[in-house]
């Protein structure tokens, strides 16, 4: 069964600290892995997309890594800010159809305290 | 910010009413999607479209219907709303390239009394 599991479910950190969010997936065949940020009451916004051949991609203070062999990804946030408080969603796309079916994780709820 | 808009943002309405949730995008994307999201849960695909006059049901069974008469417009309709339809509905669009991200609207939070 194709699944995407994220951990931890929630995380509280102090402003200025770093953190790492985890994503494990069983989706096959694999096309790409995406990380989205979803602020409360807003739609998800894309942070990174990585294909099979990419093992790291950065977007400002966000760095995603991908290990396609172990089917794991992480999102590292450096020097956290209050505005980083949001849900971070891992999404994996398969190659099984023209649509490129997307499998969504339930997200990690990050809270940054001052 | 992506150019995809949903209206209304919030809707509280009684059981049995007909509802249309609007979604428009100005990016010229062929692919559009409707998702349902409950608090703390993953997004579930309920409808998608490859282009004009193309509509398909997604993974989650839904009593809603959609239409795609124009590229930029992808409305979702509930003919007779029920309390079980209470949820957040997110619209998204994407380029034809499957390695491009989906752009999401800010959603409609629907409450059926």
Boltz contact constraints between the chains, C-beta under 6 A:
constraints:
  - contact:
      token1: [A, 32]
      token2: [B, 99]
      max_distance: 6.0
  - contact:
      token1: [A, 42]
      token2: [B, 106]
      max_distance: 6.0
  - contact:
      token1: [A, 43]
      token2: [B, 90]
      max_distance: 6.0
  - contact:
      token1: [A, 43]
      token2: [B, 104]
      max_distance: 6.0
  - contact:
      token1: [A, 43]
      token2: [B, 105]
      max_distance: 6.0
  - contact:
      token1: [A, 43]
      token2: [B, 106]
      max_distance: 6.0
  - contact:
      token1: [A, 43]
      token2: [B, 107]
      max_distance: 6.0
  - contact:
      token1: [A, 44]
      token2: [B, 104]
      max_distance: 6.0
  - contact:
      token1: [A, 46]
      token2: [B, 101]
      max_distance: 6.0
  - contact:
      token1: [A, 49]
      token2: [B, 101]
      max_distance: 6.0
  - contact:
      token1: [A, 100]
      token2: [B, 98]
      max_distance: 6.0
  - contact:
      token1: [A, 104]
      token2: [B, 42]
      max_distance: 6.0
  - contact:
      token1: [A, 104]
      token2: [B, 43]
      max_distance: 6.0
  - contact:
      token1: [A, 106]
      token2: [B, 42]
      max_distance: 6.0
